[in-house]
Amino acid sequence: MNQTLVPILWVAMALPALLLIQRWIHQHLHGMSLLATGKAERAVALYALILLPGVLLHELSHWLMATFVGVRTGSFSLIPRAQADGSVQLGYVEYYKGRALGPIRESLIGGAPLMAGTAVILLIGFRVFGVADLATAVQSGNVDSLAAALDQLFQTNDFLVWLYLLFAVGNAMMPSRSDRRAWPAFLLLLGGMAVLLAVLGIGDVIFAGAANLAATIFGYLGLAFSMIIAVDILFVLVIVAVEELLSRIRGSEVVYR
């Protein structure tokens, strides 16, 4: 198989699984918060508080990217708002969306949380948890090496704090529907440029470089997504246990639709 395609296929398989798990997590975090507080307004506040570090990074990355590409910004909020469809808007950043904005700058602003979140997750993974050593141990197939790597992982200082930060960032970094608004136009623009380069006969070298860049980017994305999935599975178990305990205490349960 072409080595360039491997990381792309990795992301293609990991992303649907990640989105499915995160949808469940957001629903049940909200439900758990409702059981804990007993009131809808307080539940929204608790739900937002749990994910606050990730929401802060999400909105701050929007603001920083907009400023970097020269787009005027407006208000910045981390106050959660319940929407008419039952969803919760955890925060927002206002920026000027006039005709001069264009699909490139808007796509960069919309994709900033994904870029920032991936960077933070990889930094924590490599610099704090030492996932490179764990990956090496897994590849070696040596049980003693794997046990030593896992022991080192769990011995990390402030292990639970860093684990929570991975959870909060990973579950708040995905671009929203409004963040992805300009992506189709941006992809269409890239496709048009590719066709033009091919017609002019100067695309081979550029395409080769682009393929290598894409492989690197998707490789990092695949690693970040896989790390989030592993962390989310742990937190799913915690959420299930806490929700079950609160249901027994309250004598009621949340019905999800």
C-alpha positions in Angstrom: 0.0 0.0 0.0 1.2 3.5 -0.8 2.7 4.9 2.5 1.1 8.2 1.9 -2.4 6.6 2.1 -1.8 4.9 5.4 -2.2 7.9 7.7 -5.2 9.1 5.6 -6.9 5.7 6.1 -5.9 5.9 9.8 -7.8 9.2 10.2 -10.7 7.9 8.1 -11.2 5.0 10.5 -10.5 6.9 13.7 -12.6 10.0 13.0 -16.0 8.2 12.8 -15.3 6.3 16.0 -14.1 9.4 17.8 -17.2 11.4 16.7 -19.5 8.6 17.8 -17.9 8.3 21.3 -17.8 12.1 21.7 -21.5 12.4 20.8 -22.3 9.9 23.6 -20.0 11.7 26.0 -21.6 15.1 25.4 -25.1 13.7 25.8 -24.3 11.8 29.0 -22.2 14.6 30.5 -25.2 16.8 30.2 -27.5 14.1 31.5 -25.1 13.4 34.5 -25.0 17.1 35.2 -28.8 17.2 35.2 -29.0 14.4 37.7 -26.3 16.0 39.9 -28.0 19.5 40.0 -31.6 18.7 39.5 -32.1 21.9 37.4 -31.7 22.5 33.7 -29.9 25.8 34.1 -27.4 24.5 36.6 -26.9 21.3 34.6 -25.8 23.4 31.6 -23.4 25.4 33.8 -21.9 22.2 35.3 -21.6 20.5 31.9 -19.7 23.6 30.6 -17.5 23.8 33.6 -16.3 20.2 33.2 -15.1 21.0 29.6 -14.0 24.5 30.4 -10.2 24.1 29.6 -11.1 22.7 26.2 -13.7 25.4 25.5 -11.3 28.1 26.5 -8.7 26.7 24.1 -11.3 26.3 21.3 -12.5 29.9 21.5 -9.1 31.4 22.2 -7.7 29.6 19.1 -10.6 31.2 17.0 -9.7 34.6 18.3 -5.9 34.2 17.8 -6.3 32.9 14.3 -8.7 35.6 13.3 -6.3 38.2 14.7 -3.3 36.5 12.9 -5.0 36.6 9.5 -6.2 40.2 9.9 -9.9 39.7 10.6 -11.6 42.1 13.0 -13.0 40.3 16.1 -15.9 41.2 18.4 -17.1 39.8 21.7 -15.6 36.7 23.3 -17.7 34.5 25.6 -17.3 31.3 27.6 -20.8 31.5 29.1 -22.9 28.5 27.9 -26.2 28.9 26.2 -29.0 26.4 25.7 -30.1 26.4 22.1 -33.7 25.9 20.8 -32.9 22.4 19.5 -31.8 21.2 22.9 -28.0 21.5 22.2 -25.7 23.7 24.2 -23.4 26.4 22.9 -20.4 26.4 25.2 -18.9 29.6 24.0 -18.3 31.8 21.0 -16.1 34.4 19.3 -17.5 37.0 17.0 -15.6 38.0 13.9 -16.4 40.1 10.8 -17.8 37.9 8.1 -18.0 40.3 5.2 -17.2 39.5 1.5 -13.6 40.3 1.9 -13.2 37.5 4.4 -12.9 34.7 1.8 -13.0 30.9 2.2 -9.3 30.6 3.0 -9.2 32.9 6.0 -12.6 31.7 7.2 -11.5 28.1 6.9 -8.3 28.8 8.9 -10.4 30.5 11.6 -12.9 27.7 11.7 -10.2 25.0 11.8 -8.1 26.7 14.4 -9.5 24.7 17.4 -8.7 21.4 15.7 -5.1 22.6 15.0 -4.6 23.9 18.5 -6.3 21.0 20.2 -4.1 18.5 18.2 -1.0 20.4 19.1 -1.8 20.4 22.8 -2.8 16.7 22.8 0.4 15.7 21.1 2.5 17.9 23.5 0.9 16.3 26.5 1.2 12.8 25.0 4.9 13.1 24.1 6.3 15.5 26.7 4.2 14.4 29.7 3.1 10.8 29.2 5.9 9.7 27.0 3.7 7.9 24.4 6.7 7.4 22.2 8.2 5.0 24.7 4.9 3.2 25.0 4.6 2.9 21.2 8.1 1.5 21.0 7.3 -1.1 23.7 4.1 -2.1 21.9 6.0 -2.5 18.6 8.7 -4.6 20.3 6.2 -7.1 21.5 8.2 -7.6 24.7 5.8 -8.0 27.7 8.4 -6.7 30.2 9.1 -3.6 28.1 5.3 -2.9 27.8 4.8 -3.4 31.5 7.6 -1.0 32.3 6.3 1.6 29.8 2.8 1.4 31.3 4.2 1.6 34.8 6.1 4.7 33.8 2.9 6.2 32.2 0.9 5.7 35.4 3.7 7.1 37.5 3.5 10.4 35.7 3.3 13.4 38.1 -0.3 14.7 38.4 -1.4 11.8 36.1 -5.1 12.4 36.7 -4.8 16.2 36.1 -3.1 15.6 32.7 -5.6 12.9 31.8 -8.5 15.3 32.5 -6.9 18.0 30.4 -6.6 15.5 27.5 -10.3 14.7 28.0 -11.4 18.4 28.2 -9.3 19.5 25.2 -10.1 16.5 23.1 -13.9 16.8 23.6 -14.0 20.5 22.8 -11.6 20.8 19.8 -13.8 19.6 17.0 -15.0 22.5 14.7 -18.8 23.2 14.9 -21.1 23.3 11.9 -20.6 27.1 11.7 -16.9 26.6 11.9 -17.0 24.3 8.9 -19.2 26.7 6.8 -16.4 27.8 4.4 -14.7 24.4 4.1 -16.5 23.2 0.9 -15.6 26.5 -0.9 -12.0 26.1 0.3 -11.8 22.5 -1.0 -13.3 23.6 -4.3 -10.6 26.3 -4.5 -7.9 23.8 -3.8 -9.3 21.4 -6.5 -9.4 24.2 -9.0 -5.7 25.1 -8.3 -4.8 21.4 -8.7 -6.5 21.2 -12.1 -4.8 24.4 -13.2 -1.3 23.1 -12.2 -2.0 19.8 -14.0 -3.0 21.6 -17.2 0.1 23.8 -17.0 2.2 20.7 -16.5 3.9 21.9 -13.4 2.0 19.9 -10.9 4.1 16.8 -10.4 6.7 18.2 -8.1 4.1 20.3 -6.2 1.8 17.3 -5.8 4.7 15.1 -4.5 5.5 17.7 -1.9 1.8 18.1 -1.0 1.4 14.4 -0.6 4.3 14.2 1.8 2.9 17.2 3.8 -0.6 15.6 3.9 0.9 12.3 5.1 2.7 14.1 7.9 -0.4 16.1 8.9 -2.7 13.1 8.8 -0.2 11.0 10.7 -0.3 13.5 13.6 -4.1 13.7 13.4 -4.4 10.0 13.5 -2.2 9.7 16.6 -4.1 12.5 18.3 -7.5 11.0 17.5 -6.3 7.6 18.7 -5.1 9.1 22.0 -8.4 10.9 22.5 -10.3 7.7 21.8 -8.3 5.8 24.4 -8.8 8.6 27.0 -12.5 8.9 26.2 -13.1 5.1 26.7 -11.7 5.5 30.2 -14.0 8.5 30.9 -17.0 6.7 29.4 -16.6 4.0 32.1 -16.4 6.8 34.8 -19.5 8.6 33.4 -21.5 5.4 33.3 -20.6 4.6 36.9 -21.3 8.2 38.2 -24.6 8.4 36.2 -25.8 5.1 37.5 -24.9 6.1 41.1 -26.7 9.5 40.7 -29.8 7.7 39.2 -30.0 5.4 42.2 -29.7 8.3 44.6 -32.2 10.5 42.8 -34.5 7.6 42.0 -34.8 8.7 38.4 -32.9 8.5 35.2 -32.3 10.6 32.1 -33.9 9.4 28.9 -31.8 10.2 25.8 -33.4 10.7 22.4 
